[in-house]
Amino acid sequence: MGEPSFRKPIFGAVWRYPEPDLRRLQRVGRRGLLRLAVLTPLTFGVMSLLAISLVYATSGIAPLEAALIGTMAASVCVLVFRGWMLGTFINGNGFKIVTLLATHSGHWRNSYCVEIRHTTWAILGIPIALRSRRVVLSQNGGPDLMTHVYCGSIDGIFSSERLDVLFQLLRRWSISE
C-alpha cells in the first residue's frame, strides 16, 4: 500500500499546503463551545417543532393554522441551520464570509488586505456600545468585509493571542504564491 498523494500536515491550519480542489474551503478557527451550546439545543428544538407541526397538520386542524405553524417552523429552521454555516472560510484561491443574511466571497488575486481594526459590535445591524478587535478584509475602492474573527466571538476567541494566531493564518493565506 502506497502513501496517499495528498496528506494534510499536522498543523495544516497554520501553514499553507497545496489543495487539489480549489473549491474546498477551510474554516478559520473552530466552532466554539458557546456556539455549540446554543445551536445544539436549538436544533433539537427545531426538530421537535417540525415533528409537532407535522402531527398537527395531519390531525385535521384548519389549513390557515397549519400554514401559520409551518411558516413559523420553516423560519426558525432556516435561521438555526444558517447559524451552523456562519463563519469565515479560506483556501489558496480565495475566501468566503458567511453571515446570517448574506455571503461575501472574493479571490486573493484581487489584492485584499488583511488587517486588525477596532470595531463596535452590532446586533442585527444596530451598533451596541461594546468595542472589540476584529480581522477585516479590505480592498482598495471596495467595502471592508468584516470576518467572524474577533475578540469575544461566539466561537471562543476570548484572548488576544488566539486572535493574533487566526489573523496570521488569514494573512498567510492572503499572500499570493
C-alpha positions as a Markdown table, in Angstrom:
| # | Residue | x | y | z |
|---|---|---|---|---|
| 1 | Met | 0.0 | 0.0 | 0.0 |
| 2 | Gly | 1.4 | 3.3 | -1.0 |
| 3 | Glu | 1.1 | 6.7 | 0.7 |
| 4 | Pro | -1.8 | 8.8 | -0.3 |
| 5 | Ser | -1.0 | 11.5 | -2.8 |
| 6 | Phe | -2.3 | 14.3 | -0.5 |
| 7 | Arg | -2.0 | 14.4 | 3.3 |
| 8 | Lys | -2.8 | 17.4 | 5.4 |
| 9 | Pro | 0.1 | 18.4 | 7.7 |
| 10 | Ile | -0.4 | 18.2 | 11.5 |
| 11 | Phe | -0.6 | 21.9 | 11.8 |
| 12 | Gly | -2.3 | 22.4 | 8.4 |
| 13 | Ala | -4.4 | 25.3 | 9.7 |
| 14 | Val | -1.2 | 27.3 | 10.3 |
| 15 | Trp | 0.8 | 26.7 | 7.1 |
| 16 | Arg | -0.3 | 26.8 | 3.5 |
| 17 | Tyr | -0.4 | 23.5 | 1.7 |
| 18 | Pro | -1.4 | 22.6 | -1.9 |
| 19 | Glu | -5.1 | 21.9 | -2.1 |
| 20 | Pro | -6.1 | 19.7 | -5.0 |
| 21 | Asp | -9.7 | 21.0 | -5.1 |
| 22 | Leu | -9.7 | 24.8 | -5.2 |
| 23 | Arg | -13.4 | 24.9 | -4.3 |
| 24 | Arg | -12.8 | 23.2 | -1.0 |
| 25 | Leu | -12.6 | 25.8 | 1.8 |
| 26 | Gln | -11.1 | 25.5 | 5.2 |
| 27 | Arg | -12.8 | 27.1 | 8.2 |
| 28 | Val | -10.8 | 29.8 | 10.1 |
| 29 | Gly | -11.0 | 28.8 | 13.7 |
| 30 | Arg | -13.3 | 26.2 | 15.1 |
| 31 | Arg | -16.8 | 26.3 | 16.2 |
| 32 | Gly | -16.6 | 27.3 | 19.9 |
| 33 | Leu | -18.3 | 25.6 | 22.8 |
| 34 | Leu | -20.6 | 28.6 | 23.3 |
| 35 | Arg | -21.8 | 28.3 | 19.7 |
| 36 | Leu | -22.3 | 24.6 | 20.1 |
| 37 | Ala | -24.1 | 25.1 | 23.4 |
| 38 | Val | -26.6 | 27.5 | 21.7 |
| 39 | Leu | -27.1 | 25.7 | 18.4 |
| 40 | Thr | -27.4 | 22.1 | 19.6 |
| 41 | Pro | -30.5 | 22.6 | 21.8 |
| 42 | Leu | -32.0 | 25.0 | 19.1 |
| 43 | Thr | -31.5 | 22.2 | 16.5 |
| 44 | Phe | -33.2 | 19.7 | 18.7 |
| 45 | Gly | -36.0 | 22.2 | 19.4 |
| 46 | Val | -36.5 | 22.8 | 15.7 |
| 47 | Met | -36.7 | 19.1 | 15.0 |
| 48 | Ser | -39.3 | 18.8 | 17.8 |
| 49 | Leu | -41.2 | 21.7 | 16.5 |
| 50 | Leu | -41.3 | 20.2 | 13.0 |
| 51 | Ala | -42.5 | 16.9 | 14.3 |
| 52 | Ile | -45.2 | 18.6 | 16.4 |
| 53 | Ser | -46.3 | 20.7 | 13.4 |
| 54 | Leu | -46.5 | 17.6 | 11.2 |
| 55 | Val | -48.7 | 15.9 | 13.8 |
| 56 | Tyr | -50.9 | 19.0 | 14.0 |
| 57 | Ala | -51.1 | 19.3 | 10.2 |
| 58 | Thr | -52.3 | 15.7 | 9.8 |
| 59 | Ser | -54.7 | 15.8 | 12.7 |
| 60 | Gly | -57.3 | 17.9 | 10.9 |
| 61 | Ile | -56.6 | 21.4 | 12.0 |
| 62 | Ala | -57.7 | 24.3 | 9.8 |
| 63 | Pro | -55.4 | 25.0 | 6.8 |
| 64 | Leu | -54.8 | 28.5 | 7.9 |
| 65 | Glu | -53.5 | 27.4 | 11.3 |
| 66 | Ala | -51.3 | 24.7 | 9.6 |
| 67 | Ala | -49.9 | 27.3 | 7.2 |
| 68 | Leu | -49.1 | 29.6 | 10.1 |
| 69 | Ile | -47.4 | 26.9 | 12.1 |
| 70 | Gly | -45.5 | 25.7 | 9.1 |
| 71 | Thr | -44.3 | 29.2 | 8.2 |
| 72 | Met | -43.0 | 29.8 | 11.8 |
| 73 | Ala | -41.3 | 26.4 | 11.9 |
| 74 | Ala | -39.7 | 27.0 | 8.5 |
| 75 | Ser | -38.4 | 30.4 | 9.5 |
| 76 | Val | -36.9 | 29.2 | 12.7 |
| 77 | Cys | -35.4 | 26.2 | 10.9 |
| 78 | Val | -33.7 | 28.4 | 8.3 |
| 79 | Leu | -32.2 | 30.6 | 11.0 |
| 80 | Val | -30.9 | 27.7 | 13.1 |
| 81 | Phe | -29.4 | 25.9 | 10.1 |
| 82 | Arg | -27.9 | 29.1 | 8.8 |
| 83 | Gly | -26.3 | 29.5 | 12.3 |
| 84 | Trp | -24.4 | 26.3 | 11.7 |
| 85 | Met | -22.9 | 27.6 | 8.5 |
| 86 | Leu | -21.8 | 31.0 | 9.8 |
| 87 | Gly | -18.0 | 31.7 | 9.6 |
| 88 | Thr | -15.0 | 32.7 | 7.6 |
| 89 | Phe | -13.6 | 30.1 | 5.2 |
| 90 | Ile | -10.4 | 30.3 | 3.1 |
| 91 | Asn | -8.2 | 28.4 | 0.7 |
| 92 | Gly | -5.3 | 29.3 | -1.6 |
| 93 | Asn | -7.7 | 30.6 | -4.2 |
| 94 | Gly | -9.9 | 33.0 | -2.1 |
| 95 | Phe | -12.2 | 33.4 | 0.8 |
| 96 | Lys | -15.9 | 33.2 | 1.8 |
| 97 | Ile | -17.5 | 35.0 | 4.7 |
| 98 | Val | -20.9 | 33.6 | 5.6 |
| 99 | Thr | -23.2 | 35.9 | 7.7 |
| 100 | Leu | -26.7 | 35.3 | 8.8 |
| 101 | Leu | -28.3 | 37.2 | 5.8 |
| 102 | Ala | -25.5 | 37.4 | 3.2 |
| 103 | Thr | -22.4 | 35.6 | 1.8 |
| 104 | His | -19.4 | 37.5 | 0.6 |
| 105 | Ser | -16.6 | 35.9 | -1.3 |
| 106 | Gly | -13.5 | 37.0 | -3.2 |
| 107 | His | -10.2 | 35.9 | -4.7 |
| 108 | Trp | -6.9 | 36.7 | -3.1 |
| 109 | Arg | -5.6 | 37.9 | -6.5 |
| 110 | Asn | -7.9 | 40.9 | -6.3 |
| 111 | Ser | -5.5 | 42.4 | -3.7 |
| 112 | Tyr | -7.4 | 42.1 | -0.5 |
| 113 | Cys | -5.6 | 43.4 | 2.6 |
| 114 | Val | -5.9 | 41.6 | 5.9 |
| 115 | Glu | -5.8 | 43.8 | 9.0 |
| 116 | Ile | -7.0 | 44.1 | 12.6 |
| 117 | Arg | -9.2 | 47.0 | 13.4 |
| 118 | His | -11.1 | 48.3 | 16.5 |
| 119 | Thr | -14.8 | 47.9 | 15.7 |
| 120 | Thr | -18.1 | 48.2 | 17.6 |
| 121 | Trp | -20.3 | 45.2 | 18.0 |
| 122 | Ala | -23.7 | 45.2 | 16.2 |
| 123 | Ile | -26.7 | 43.1 | 16.8 |
| 124 | Leu | -28.9 | 42.9 | 13.7 |
| 125 | Gly | -27.1 | 45.8 | 12.2 |
| 126 | Ile | -27.7 | 48.0 | 15.3 |
| 127 | Pro | -24.4 | 49.1 | 16.9 |
| 128 | Ile | -24.1 | 48.5 | 20.6 |
| 129 | Ala | -21.5 | 50.1 | 22.9 |
| 130 | Leu | -19.1 | 47.1 | 23.0 |
| 131 | Arg | -15.7 | 47.6 | 21.3 |
| 132 | Ser | -13.6 | 44.8 | 20.1 |
| 133 | Arg | -10.7 | 44.0 | 17.8 |
| 134 | Arg | -11.7 | 42.3 | 14.6 |
| 135 | Val | -9.9 | 41.0 | 11.5 |
| 136 | Val | -11.1 | 42.9 | 8.4 |
| 137 | Leu | -10.6 | 42.2 | 4.7 |
| 138 | Ser | -10.3 | 45.4 | 2.8 |
| 139 | Gln | -9.8 | 46.1 | -0.9 |
| 140 | Asn | -8.8 | 49.5 | -2.5 |
| 141 | Gly | -12.1 | 51.1 | -3.6 |
| 142 | Gly | -14.3 | 48.4 | -2.2 |
| 143 | Pro | -16.2 | 47.9 | 1.0 |
| 144 | Asp | -14.5 | 46.4 | 4.1 |
| 145 | Leu | -15.5 | 42.9 | 4.8 |
| 146 | Met | -15.9 | 42.0 | 8.5 |
| 147 | Thr | -14.8 | 38.4 | 9.3 |
| 148 | His | -16.0 | 36.3 | 12.2 |
| 149 | Val | -12.6 | 36.5 | 13.8 |
| 150 | Tyr | -12.9 | 39.0 | 16.6 |
| 151 | Cys | -12.3 | 39.1 | 20.4 |
| 152 | Gly | -15.4 | 37.9 | 22.3 |
| 153 | Ser | -17.0 | 36.0 | 19.4 |
| 154 | Ile | -19.3 | 33.1 | 20.0 |
| 155 | Asp | -16.6 | 30.8 | 18.5 |
| 156 | Gly | -14.5 | 31.3 | 21.7 |
| 157 | Ile | -11.9 | 33.9 | 20.6 |
| 158 | Phe | -11.5 | 35.4 | 24.1 |
| 159 | Ser | -7.7 | 36.1 | 24.1 |
| 160 | Ser | -5.6 | 38.4 | 22.1 |
| 161 | Glu | -3.2 | 35.5 | 21.4 |
| 162 | Arg | -5.9 | 33.4 | 19.7 |
| 163 | Leu | -7.0 | 36.4 | 17.7 |
| 164 | Asp | -3.4 | 37.0 | 16.6 |
| 165 | Val | -2.9 | 33.4 | 15.5 |
| 166 | Leu | -6.1 | 33.5 | 13.4 |
| 167 | Phe | -5.0 | 36.9 | 12.0 |
| 168 | Gln | -1.6 | 35.4 | 11.0 |
| 169 | Leu | -3.4 | 32.5 | 9.4 |
| 170 | Leu | -5.6 | 34.8 | 7.3 |
| 171 | Arg | -2.6 | 36.9 | 6.4 |
| 172 | Arg | -0.5 | 33.9 | 5.3 |
| 173 | Trp | -3.3 | 32.6 | 3.1 |
| 174 | Ser | -3.9 | 36.0 | 1.5 |
| 175 | Ile | -0.3 | 36.3 | 0.3 |
| 176 | Ser | -0.1 | 35.1 | -3.3 |
| 177 | Glu | 2.4 | 32.3 | -4.0 |
